[in-house]
Amino acid sequence: MPFPILRGRAARLATAVLCLLLGGCGSLRYYAHVAHGQASLLMHRRPIAKVVRDPATDPELARRLRLAAQARRFASVVLALPDNRSYTSYVDLHRAYVAWNVFATRPYSIDALPQCFPIAGCVAYRGYFELARAQAHAAELKSQGDDVWIGPVPAYSTLGWFADPIVSSMLRWDDDELAGTVFHELAHQRLYVKGDTAFNESFASFVQQEGLREWRKARGLPPPDSRDQAMEQGFTTLVLDLRDRLKALYAGTGDRASLARGKQAQIEAFRRRYAQWRDTRWSGDSRYDTWVAAPINNAKLLPFGLYDRWTGAFAVLFERSEREWGAFYAAARALAEKPEPERTRELERLAAASGSVGSVRE
């Protein structure tokens, strides 16, 4: 996912530039934190080739970094993604994630409270390099009555302003996720629409999914596990359906007390639908149980609408581009350049053609 980062090569310079861009320094503390975090990453980068050659490097880390380097080359040569120095270096973070995003909504709305930045435009979250800072911001929003959720960030893109490194949090999962994450983050550099998070994340997610299929095929591996994909898609559909139901509820004329009761009733009904879906379709596979059992609010549902809303639309666009990456990117850019209402209508038409629009009802 893209993370709001400023143009500049050092924290002090970035902070000064920000004061000019914003017409004031009311948010200086936040931007100084972001600039410092970015500068720290830049200072601690080591070329992947050097890390791999270092005899002190753990053999498994060296293997995975070699794989990341291969995926990086594949991204440019086969997937026509930017050919630059991004993801050719490595940083050991010595922490669980590179950043944490704070998502927030009003208590009776499914729309994100936007966070606006000079370079990235308005996005649906505010990112922090330190968990404690994210928690403090979340607590402030929550004290105002907003729904809040903190999402850990294993990787991010500065949209080409910096040569982003592979960070140790990108190695938390399997080889497919590592390669796919490289594709996803480079896709943000290939195309980014200022102020349209759902477009940007859905586009990058599609490039990740399709790129991973081609990556596995090129390596003589079978396609990604269709069962895992089907279960993930089914769960996403359930969550998006909950969002639709909450949206309809909030559009009603009830008072706050009735909205609060209706909101909780919809969340509990979702948990029942989930349990039935899990037990009847997936033999009790419990991989999503922890997420479902934990507290659910509007903000926790936001990433599903952002990352998955238009992936079906981009799949149709890819097929109509005869599965040729250059033609696909040109078509996606033409779509991106349309005014937002027109762009959304076209995405809806494409999504309908893919069969990705619909909801799960009892």
C-alpha positions as a Markdown table, in Angstrom:
| # | Residue | x | y | z |
|---|---|---|---|---|
| 1 | Met | 0.0 | 0.0 | 0.0 |
| 2 | Pro | 1.2 | 3.5 | -0.6 |
| 3 | Phe | 2.3 | 5.4 | 2.5 |
| 4 | Pro | 2.2 | 9.2 | 2.6 |
| 5 | Ile | 5.8 | 10.3 | 2.3 |
| 6 | Leu | 7.2 | 13.7 | 1.4 |
| 7 | Arg | 9.5 | 14.7 | -1.4 |
| 8 | Gly | 13.0 | 15.2 | 0.1 |
| 9 | Arg | 16.2 | 13.4 | 1.0 |
| 10 | Ala | 16.5 | 14.1 | 4.6 |
| 11 | Ala | 14.2 | 14.7 | 7.5 |
| 12 | Arg | 15.2 | 18.3 | 8.1 |
| 13 | Leu | 14.7 | 19.2 | 4.4 |
| 14 | Ala | 11.4 | 17.3 | 4.2 |
| 15 | Thr | 10.1 | 19.1 | 7.3 |
| 16 | Ala | 11.0 | 22.5 | 5.8 |
| 17 | Val | 9.4 | 21.7 | 2.5 |
| 18 | Leu | 6.2 | 20.6 | 4.3 |
| 19 | Cys | 5.7 | 23.9 | 6.0 |
| 20 | Leu | 5.7 | 25.6 | 2.6 |
| 21 | Leu | 3.4 | 23.0 | 1.0 |
| 22 | Leu | 0.9 | 23.2 | 3.9 |
| 23 | Gly | 0.9 | 26.9 | 4.4 |
| 24 | Gly | 1.7 | 26.3 | 8.1 |
| 25 | Cys | 3.2 | 23.8 | 10.4 |
| 26 | Gly | 0.1 | 22.6 | 12.4 |
| 27 | Ser | 0.9 | 19.0 | 11.5 |
| 28 | Leu | 4.7 | 19.4 | 11.7 |
| 29 | Arg | 5.1 | 16.8 | 14.5 |
| 30 | Tyr | 3.4 | 14.1 | 12.4 |
| 31 | Tyr | 5.3 | 14.9 | 9.2 |
| 32 | Ala | 8.6 | 15.1 | 11.1 |
| 33 | His | 7.9 | 11.6 | 12.5 |
| 34 | Val | 7.2 | 10.3 | 9.0 |
| 35 | Ala | 10.3 | 12.0 | 7.5 |
| 36 | His | 12.4 | 10.6 | 10.3 |
| 37 | Gly | 11.1 | 7.1 | 9.8 |
| 38 | Gln | 11.7 | 7.2 | 6.1 |
| 39 | Ala | 15.2 | 8.6 | 6.6 |
| 40 | Ser | 16.0 | 5.8 | 9.0 |
| 41 | Leu | 15.0 | 3.2 | 6.4 |
| 42 | Leu | 17.2 | 4.9 | 3.8 |
| 43 | Met | 20.2 | 5.0 | 6.1 |
| 44 | His | 19.9 | 1.3 | 7.0 |
| 45 | Arg | 19.5 | -0.1 | 3.5 |
| 46 | Arg | 22.0 | -2.7 | 2.3 |
| 47 | Pro | 22.1 | -4.0 | -1.3 |
| 48 | Ile | 20.5 | -7.4 | -1.5 |
| 49 | Ala | 23.5 | -8.8 | -3.4 |
| 50 | Lys | 25.8 | -7.7 | -0.6 |
| 51 | Val | 23.6 | -9.2 | 2.1 |
| 52 | Val | 23.4 | -12.5 | 0.3 |
| 53 | Arg | 27.2 | -12.7 | -0.1 |
| 54 | Asp | 27.8 | -11.9 | 3.6 |
| 55 | Pro | 28.9 | -15.1 | 5.3 |
| 56 | Ala | 27.1 | -13.9 | 8.5 |
| 57 | Thr | 23.8 | -13.9 | 6.7 |
| 58 | Asp | 21.4 | -16.6 | 7.8 |
| 59 | Pro | 21.1 | -19.1 | 4.9 |
| 60 | Glu | 17.3 | -19.0 | 4.9 |
| 61 | Leu | 17.3 | -15.2 | 4.8 |
| 62 | Ala | 19.8 | -15.4 | 1.9 |
| 63 | Arg | 17.5 | -17.8 | 0.0 |
| 64 | Arg | 14.5 | -15.6 | 0.4 |
| 65 | Leu | 16.4 | -12.5 | -0.6 |
| 66 | Arg | 17.6 | -14.2 | -3.7 |
| 67 | Leu | 14.0 | -15.1 | -4.5 |
| 68 | Ala | 12.9 | -11.5 | -3.9 |
| 69 | Ala | 15.6 | -10.4 | -6.3 |
| 70 | Gln | 14.4 | -12.8 | -9.0 |
| 71 | Ala | 10.8 | -11.6 | -8.4 |
| 72 | Arg | 12.1 | -8.1 | -8.8 |
| 73 | Arg | 13.6 | -8.8 | -12.2 |
| 74 | Phe | 10.5 | -10.7 | -13.3 |
| 75 | Ala | 8.4 | -7.7 | -12.4 |
| 76 | Ser | 10.2 | -5.5 | -14.8 |
| 77 | Val | 11.0 | -8.0 | -17.6 |
| 78 | Val | 7.6 | -9.8 | -17.7 |
| 79 | Leu | 5.1 | -7.7 | -15.9 |
| 80 | Ala | 6.3 | -4.4 | -17.4 |
| 81 | Leu | 6.6 | -2.8 | -13.9 |
| 82 | Pro | 9.1 | 0.0 | -13.2 |
| 83 | Asp | 12.8 | -0.9 | -13.6 |
| 84 | Asn | 14.5 | 1.1 | -10.9 |
| 85 | Arg | 16.4 | 0.5 | -7.6 |
| 86 | Ser | 13.2 | -0.1 | -5.6 |
| 87 | Tyr | 13.3 | -3.5 | -3.8 |
| 88 | Thr | 16.9 | -4.2 | -4.6 |
| 89 | Ser | 18.1 | -3.4 | -1.0 |
| 90 | Tyr | 17.2 | -4.8 | 2.4 |
| 91 | Val | 16.5 | -3.4 | 5.8 |
| 92 | Asp | 16.1 | -5.5 | 9.0 |
| 93 | Leu | 13.6 | -3.5 | 11.0 |
| 94 | His | 14.0 | -5.2 | 14.4 |
| 95 | Arg | 10.2 | -4.8 | 14.8 |
| 96 | Ala | 7.2 | -6.7 | 13.6 |
| 97 | Tyr | 6.0 | -4.3 | 10.9 |
| 98 | Val | 7.4 | -1.4 | 8.9 |
| 99 | Ala | 4.4 | 0.8 | 9.8 |
| 100 | Trp | 0.8 | 0.9 | 11.1 |
| 101 | Asn | -2.2 | 2.5 | 9.4 |
| 102 | Val | -5.0 | 4.1 | 11.4 |
| 103 | Phe | -8.4 | 3.8 | 9.7 |
| 104 | Ala | -11.3 | 5.7 | 11.0 |
| 105 | Thr | -15.0 | 6.3 | 10.2 |
| 106 | Arg | -17.9 | 8.1 | 11.9 |
| 107 | Pro | -19.8 | 5.7 | 14.1 |
| 108 | Tyr | -22.7 | 5.4 | 11.7 |
| 109 | Ser | -20.9 | 5.6 | 8.3 |
| 110 | Ile | -18.9 | 3.1 | 6.2 |
| 111 | Asp | -16.9 | 6.0 | 4.6 |
| 112 | Ala | -13.3 | 6.5 | 5.7 |
| 113 | Leu | -12.4 | 9.8 | 7.3 |
| 114 | Pro | -9.8 | 10.9 | 4.6 |
| 115 | Gln | -6.3 | 11.9 | 5.4 |
| 116 | Cys | -4.9 | 14.3 | 2.9 |
| 117 | Phe | -1.2 | 14.9 | 2.0 |
| 118 | Pro | 0.6 | 17.1 | -0.5 |
| 119 | Ile | 2.1 | 14.2 | -2.6 |
| 120 | Ala | -0.2 | 11.2 | -2.1 |
| 121 | Gly | -3.5 | 13.2 | -2.1 |
| 122 | Cys | -6.3 | 12.0 | 0.2 |
| 123 | Val | -6.1 | 8.4 | 1.4 |
| 124 | Ala | -8.3 | 6.3 | 3.7 |
| 125 | Tyr | -5.7 | 6.0 | 6.5 |
| 126 | Arg | -2.9 | 7.7 | 8.3 |
| 127 | Gly | 0.4 | 5.8 | 8.6 |
| 128 | Tyr | 2.9 | 5.7 | 11.4 |
| 129 | Phe | 6.3 | 4.1 | 11.7 |
| 130 | Glu | 5.8 | 3.6 | 15.4 |
| 131 | Leu | 2.9 | 1.5 | 16.9 |
| 132 | Ala | 2.7 | 3.8 | 20.0 |
| 133 | Arg | 2.1 | 6.8 | 17.8 |
| 134 | Ala | -0.6 | 5.0 | 15.9 |
| 135 | Gln | -2.3 | 3.9 | 19.1 |
| 136 | Ala | -2.2 | 7.5 | 20.4 |
| 137 | His | -3.8 | 8.8 | 17.3 |
| 138 | Ala | -6.4 | 6.0 | 17.3 |
| 139 | Ala | -7.2 | 6.8 | 21.0 |
| 140 | Glu | -7.7 | 10.5 | 20.1 |
| 141 | Leu | -10.1 | 9.6 | 17.3 |
| 142 | Lys | -11.9 | 7.1 | 19.5 |
| 143 | Ser | -12.4 | 9.7 | 22.2 |
| 144 | Gln | -14.3 | 11.8 | 19.7 |
| 145 | Gly | -16.7 | 8.9 | 19.1 |
| 146 | Asp | -15.2 | 7.6 | 15.8 |
| 147 | Asp | -14.8 | 4.0 | 14.9 |
| 148 | Val | -11.1 | 3.2 | 14.7 |
| 149 | Trp | -9.0 | 0.3 | 13.6 |
| 150 | Ile | -5.2 | -0.1 | 13.4 |
| 151 | Gly | -3.9 | -2.2 | 10.5 |
| 152 | Pro | -0.3 | -3.4 | 10.5 |
| 153 | Val | 1.7 | -2.7 | 7.3 |
| 154 | Pro | 4.3 | -5.3 | 6.1 |
| 155 | Ala | 5.3 | -3.2 | 3.1 |
| 156 | Tyr | 4.6 | 0.1 | 1.4 |
| 157 | Ser | 5.5 | 2.3 | -1.6 |
| 158 | Thr | 6.7 | 5.8 | -1.7 |
| 159 | Leu | 5.4 | 5.9 | -5.3 |
| 160 | Gly | 8.9 | 6.2 | -6.8 |
| 161 | Trp | 10.1 | 9.1 | -4.7 |
| 162 | Phe | 12.6 | 6.8 | -3.0 |
| 163 | Ala | 14.2 | 3.5 | -3.8 |
| 164 | Asp | 12.1 | 1.5 | -1.4 |
| 165 | Pro | 13.8 | -1.5 | 0.2 |
| 166 | Ile | 12.7 | -5.0 | 1.0 |
| 167 | Val | 12.0 | -4.8 | 4.7 |
| 168 | Ser | 12.1 | -7.7 | 7.1 |
| 169 | Ser | 8.3 | -7.6 | 7.7 |
| 170 | Met | 7.8 | -8.6 | 4.1 |
| 171 | Leu | 9.4 | -11.9 | 5.0 |
| 172 | Arg | 6.7 | -12.8 | 7.6 |
| 173 | Trp | 4.8 | -15.1 | 5.2 |
| 174 | Asp | 5.5 | -17.5 | 2.4 |
| 175 | Asp | 7.4 | -17.1 | -0.8 |
| 176 | Asp | 4.3 | -16.4 | -2.8 |
| 177 | Glu | 3.4 | -13.5 | -0.5 |
| 178 | Leu | 6.9 | -12.1 | -0.8 |
| 179 | Ala | 6.9 | -12.1 | -4.6 |
| 180 | Gly | 3.3 | -10.9 | -4.7 |
| 181 | Thr | 4.1 | -8.0 | -2.4 |
| 182 | Val | 6.9 | -6.9 | -4.6 |
| 183 | Phe | 4.5 | -6.9 | -7.6 |
| 184 | His | 1.8 | -5.0 | -5.6 |
| 185 | Glu | 4.1 | -2.2 | -4.4 |
| 186 | Leu | 5.7 | -1.7 | -7.8 |
| 187 | Ala | 2.2 | -1.5 | -9.3 |
| 188 | His | 1.6 | 1.6 | -7.2 |
| 189 | Gln | 4.7 | 3.1 | -8.9 |
| 190 | Arg | 3.3 | 2.2 | -12.3 |
| 191 | Leu | -0.1 | 3.9 | -11.8 |
| 192 | Tyr | -1.5 | 5.9 | -8.9 |
| 193 | Val | -4.6 | 8.1 | -8.9 |
| 194 | Lys | -4.3 | 10.9 | -6.4 |
| 195 | Gly | -7.2 | 10.7 | -3.9 |
| 196 | Asp | -8.7 | 7.3 | -5.1 |
| 197 | Thr | -7.6 | 4.7 | -2.6 |
| 198 | Ala | -10.0 | 2.0 | -3.8 |
| 199 | Phe | -8.8 | 2.3 | -7.4 |
| 200 | Asn | -5.1 | 2.3 | -6.4 |
| 201 | Glu | -5.3 | -0.7 | -4.1 |
| 202 | Ser | -7.6 | -2.7 | -6.3 |
| 203 | Phe | -5.3 | -2.1 | -9.3 |
| 204 | Ala | -2.2 | -3.1 | -7.3 |
| 205 | Ser | -4.0 | -6.2 | -5.8 |
| 206 | Phe | -5.0 | -7.4 | -9.3 |
| 207 | Val | -1.4 | -6.9 | -10.6 |
| 208 | Gln | -0.3 | -8.9 | -7.5 |
| 209 | Gln | -2.7 | -11.8 | -8.1 |
| 210 | Glu | -2.2 | -12.1 | -11.9 |
| 211 | Gly | 1.5 | -11.5 | -11.6 |
| 212 | Leu | 1.8 | -14.3 | -9.1 |
| 213 | Arg | 0.0 | -16.7 | -11.4 |
| 214 | Glu | 2.5 | -15.8 | -14.2 |
| 215 | Trp | 5.4 | -16.0 | -11.8 |
| 216 | Arg | 4.5 | -19.5 | -10.6 |
| 217 | Lys | 3.9 | -20.7 | -14.2 |
| 218 | Ala | 7.3 | -19.3 | -15.3 |
| 219 | Arg | 9.0 | -21.3 | -12.5 |
| 220 | Gly | 7.2 | -24.5 | -13.4 |
| 221 | Leu | 4.9 | -24.4 | -10.4 |
| 222 | Pro | 1.1 | -25.0 | -10.4 |
| 223 | Pro | -1.3 | -22.1 | -10.1 |
| 224 | Pro | -1.9 | -20.8 | -6.5 |
| 225 | Asp | -4.1 | -23.1 | -4.5 |
| 226 | Ser | -7.6 | -22.6 | -5.9 |
| 227 | Arg | -9.2 | -23.7 | -2.5 |
| 228 | Asp | -7.4 | -20.9 | -0.6 |
| 229 | Gln | -8.4 | -18.4 | -3.3 |
| 230 | Ala | -12.0 | -19.4 | -3.2 |
| 231 | Met | -12.2 | -19.3 | 0.5 |
| 232 | Glu | -10.6 | -15.9 | 0.6 |
| 233 | Gln | -12.9 | -14.6 | -2.0 |
| 234 | Gly | -15.9 | -16.0 | -0.2 |
| 235 | Phe | -14.9 | -14.4 | 3.1 |
| 236 | Thr | -14.3 | -11.1 | 1.4 |
| 237 | Thr | -17.8 | -11.3 | -0.1 |
| 238 | Leu | -19.3 | -11.9 | 3.4 |
| 239 | Val | -17.5 | -8.9 | 4.8 |
| 240 | Leu | -18.5 | -6.7 | 1.9 |
| 241 | Asp | -22.1 | -7.8 | 2.4 |
| 242 | Leu | -21.9 | -6.7 | 6.0 |
| 243 | Arg | -20.7 | -3.3 | 4.7 |
| 244 | Asp | -23.7 | -3.1 | 2.4 |
| 245 | Arg | -26.1 | -3.9 | 5.1 |
| 246 | Leu | -24.6 | -1.3 | 7.5 |
| 247 | Lys | -24.7 | 1.3 | 4.7 |
| 248 | Ala | -28.4 | 0.6 | 4.2 |
| 249 | Leu | -28.9 | 0.8 | 8.0 |
| 250 | Tyr | -27.1 | 4.1 | 8.3 |
| 251 | Ala | -29.1 | 5.6 | 5.4 |
| 252 | Gly | -32.3 | 5.2 | 7.4 |
| 253 | Thr | -34.0 | 7.7 | 9.7 |
| 254 | Gly | -33.5 | 6.0 | 13.0 |
| 255 | Asp | -32.1 | 7.9 | 16.0 |
| 256 | Arg | -28.6 | 7.1 | 17.4 |
| 257 | Ala | -29.9 | 4.5 | 19.9 |
| 258 | Ser | -31.7 | 2.5 | 17.2 |
| 259 | Leu | -28.7 | 2.8 | 14.9 |
| 260 | Ala | -26.4 | 1.5 | 17.6 |
| 261 | Arg | -28.7 | -1.5 | 18.2 |
| 262 | Gly | -29.1 | -2.1 | 14.5 |
| 263 | Lys | -25.3 | -1.9 | 14.0 |
| 264 | Gln | -24.6 | -4.5 | 16.7 |
| 265 | Ala | -27.4 | -6.7 | 15.4 |
| 266 | Gln | -25.9 | -6.7 | 11.9 |
| 267 | Ile | -22.5 | -7.6 | 13.2 |
| 268 | Glu | -23.9 | -10.5 | 15.2 |
| 269 | Ala | -25.9 | -11.7 | 12.2 |
| 270 | Phe | -22.7 | -11.5 | 10.2 |
| 271 | Arg | -21.0 | -13.8 | 12.7 |
| 272 | Arg | -23.8 | -16.3 | 12.4 |
| 273 | Arg | -23.6 | -16.2 | 8.6 |
| 274 | Tyr | -19.9 | -16.7 | 8.8 |
| 275 | Ala | -20.2 | -19.7 | 11.1 |
| 276 | Gln | -22.7 | -21.3 | 8.7 |
| 277 | Trp | -20.6 | -20.6 | 5.7 |
| 278 | Arg | -17.4 | -21.9 | 7.4 |
| 279 | Asp | -19.1 | -25.1 | 8.5 |
| 280 | Thr | -21.1 | -25.9 | 5.4 |
| 281 | Arg | -18.7 | -24.8 | 2.7 |
| 282 | Trp | -15.2 | -25.3 | 4.3 |
| 283 | Ser | -15.6 | -28.2 | 6.8 |
| 284 | Gly | -15.0 | -25.9 | 9.8 |
| 285 | Asp | -11.7 | -24.4 | 8.5 |
| 286 | Ser | -11.0 | -21.8 | 11.3 |
| 287 | Arg | -8.5 | -19.5 | 9.6 |
| 288 | Tyr | -10.8 | -16.5 | 9.9 |
| 289 | Asp | -12.2 | -17.2 | 13.3 |
| 290 | Thr | -9.9 | -14.9 | 15.2 |
| 291 | Trp | -10.7 | -12.0 | 13.0 |
| 292 | Val | -14.5 | -12.6 | 13.3 |
| 293 | Ala | -14.4 | -13.1 | 17.0 |
| 294 | Ala | -12.5 | -9.9 | 17.7 |
| 295 | Pro | -14.4 | -6.6 | 18.0 |
| 296 | Ile | -15.8 | -5.4 | 14.6 |
| 297 | Asn | -16.6 | -1.8 | 13.7 |
| 298 | Asn | -16.9 | 0.2 | 10.5 |
| 299 | Ala | -13.2 | 1.0 | 10.3 |
| 300 | Lys | -12.2 | -2.6 | 10.5 |
| 301 | Leu | -14.2 | -3.3 | 7.4 |
| 302 | Leu | -12.6 | -0.5 | 5.3 |
| 303 | Pro | -9.6 | -2.4 | 3.9 |
| 304 | Phe | -11.9 | -5.0 | 2.3 |
| 305 | Gly | -13.7 | -2.3 | 0.3 |
| 306 | Leu | -10.5 | -0.7 | -0.6 |
| 307 | Tyr | -8.4 | -3.7 | -1.7 |
| 308 | Asp | -11.0 | -5.8 | -3.3 |
| 309 | Arg | -13.7 | -3.4 | -4.6 |
| 310 | Trp | -12.5 | -3.3 | -8.2 |
| 311 | Thr | -10.2 | -6.3 | -8.7 |
| 312 | Gly | -12.9 | -8.0 | -10.8 |
| 313 | Ala | -13.1 | -4.9 | -13.0 |
| 314 | Phe | -9.4 | -4.9 | -13.6 |
| 315 | Ala | -9.6 | -8.6 | -14.4 |
| 316 | Val | -12.1 | -7.8 | -17.2 |
| 317 | Leu | -9.9 | -5.0 | -18.4 |
| 318 | Phe | -6.9 | -7.3 | -18.5 |
| 319 | Glu | -8.8 | -9.9 | -20.6 |
| 320 | Arg | -10.0 | -7.1 | -23.0 |
| 321 | Ser | -6.4 | -6.1 | -23.3 |
| 322 | Glu | -5.7 | -9.6 | -24.6 |
| 323 | Arg | -3.7 | -10.3 | -21.4 |
| 324 | Glu | -0.9 | -8.0 | -22.6 |
| 325 | Trp | 0.5 | -5.9 | -19.8 |
| 326 | Gly | 1.4 | -2.8 | -21.8 |
| 327 | Ala | -2.0 | -2.6 | -23.3 |
| 328 | Phe | -3.6 | -3.3 | -19.9 |
| 329 | Tyr | -1.6 | -0.5 | -18.2 |
| 330 | Ala | -2.6 | 1.9 | -21.1 |
| 331 | Ala | -6.3 | 1.0 | -20.6 |
| 332 | Ala | -6.0 | 1.4 | -16.8 |
| 333 | Arg | -4.3 | 4.8 | -17.2 |
| 334 | Ala | -7.0 | 6.0 | -19.6 |
| 335 | Leu | -9.6 | 5.0 | -17.0 |
| 336 | Ala | -7.6 | 6.7 | -14.3 |
| 337 | Glu | -7.6 | 10.0 | -16.3 |
| 338 | Lys | -11.4 | 10.1 | -16.4 |
| 339 | Pro | -13.3 | 12.4 | -13.9 |
| 340 | Glu | -14.1 | 10.4 | -10.8 |
| 341 | Pro | -17.8 | 9.9 | -11.4 |
| 342 | Glu | -17.2 | 8.7 | -14.9 |
| 343 | Arg | -14.3 | 6.5 | -13.8 |
| 344 | Thr | -16.5 | 4.9 | -11.1 |
| 345 | Arg | -19.3 | 4.2 | -13.5 |
| 346 | Glu | -16.9 | 2.5 | -15.9 |
| 347 | Leu | -15.5 | 0.4 | -13.1 |
| 348 | Glu | -19.0 | -0.6 | -12.0 |
| 349 | Arg | -19.7 | -1.7 | -15.6 |
| 350 | Leu | -16.5 | -3.7 | -15.7 |
| 351 | Ala | -17.2 | -5.3 | -12.3 |
| 352 | Ala | -20.7 | -6.3 | -13.4 |
| 353 | Ala | -19.2 | -8.0 | -16.4 |
| 354 | Ser | -16.9 | -9.9 | -14.2 |
| 355 | Gly | -19.7 | -11.2 | -12.0 |
| 356 | Ser | -17.9 | -9.7 | -9.0 |
| 357 | Val | -20.8 | -7.5 | -8.0 |
| 358 | Gly | -23.4 | -9.1 | -5.8 |
| 359 | Ser | -24.0 | -9.8 | -2.1 |
| 360 | Val | -24.5 | -12.8 | 0.1 |
| 361 | Arg | -28.0 | -12.9 | 1.6 |
| 362 | Glu | -29.5 | -15.2 | 4.2 |
